[in-house]
């Protein structure tokens, strides 16, 4: 019978192993000792590689073992509706993590038959903010999942079942679509569905938003309003629920020359995904930024503080068409009078940016009307902007 791994071999008595008569009686003890020592050395030499291999295996298994984090909690606080998603339609998903360690991130999945990583395979990670919250865009699904993962984790683009904790996955949480209380209202404008903002934003120094400040009239025009309710100003914003990428985006807008100097009307792109530090933001902004004497509009490719990334101009009274043509490495902004967006119309202003132009991701087009609070003279009155038409051409 063999010797157990890691134990010293049991030495038999040479007198019982056929060695009787081979050693003189006086040298029996000395011979027995030599024999035992030689046998021990031979067995240890034979077992040493096996012992080393066992130790290596124990070390490897120990290093790869998953250890639970105490006091860890991950939850979904804003859950999109349940729907069979497509490649274009997007919604917002939000949550928070308690007890996350530095470097850990969120990986989102939406279930549409299989589980699909969100918002894109190349944009698979969601950053956890300093306040432990996170937010991103997601394509729609029947169910949603958030994974808290370690640095270096490589998520699969699609899978039939979610991974359990371990192997770089720290925690997993799921929720059925539409089970949350924070579900955005929507409206239809120019043939598209738009999501109405009802959550606060730090844009402009911090503003609250009310879904009742955005609506369409009987002629199909979109209204955005800044209104005071119970002594508090509230703003408005709508977001296209589809993602288009490169192409021409145009907005036919009624007179905006009447806006209060502290009011800001913006037509822009925005992407929650974390790979672009500027969120793929490109803007047409109508505002005097609190200064009645300055020009009242500008084209911007973020970051705005780079002088070459902004072009200011003055918009006159009357209806205008603002547009931008987005191409690889280039974006052309243009403003013309009336509802004409073609190249034959004489421009009031136009500018081409070729530096810092983002590439497509999961950005969406947005329009908002908000207050710029960082001014000496605060907002004096309610403001409203009417957008008659939005159009996208590839």
JOSUL-V558451 format. One record per helix or strand of 3 or more residues. SS is the DSSP state (H for helix, E for strand). FROM is the first residue (numbers start at 1). TO is the last residue. Records with the same first field share a line. If there is no record, write none. Layout:
BEGIN
SS->FROM-TO / FROM-TO
END
This chain:
BEGIN
H->14-16 / 28-63 / 203-205 / 211-213 / 307-309
E->73-78 / 90-98 / 105-111 / 115-118 / 133-139 / 143-149 / 169-176 / 186-189 / 192-196 / 214-216 / 222-229 / 232-240 / 247-253 / 263-270 / 282-286 / 297-301 / 310-313 / 320-327 / 330-337 / 347-353 / 364-371 / 383-393
END
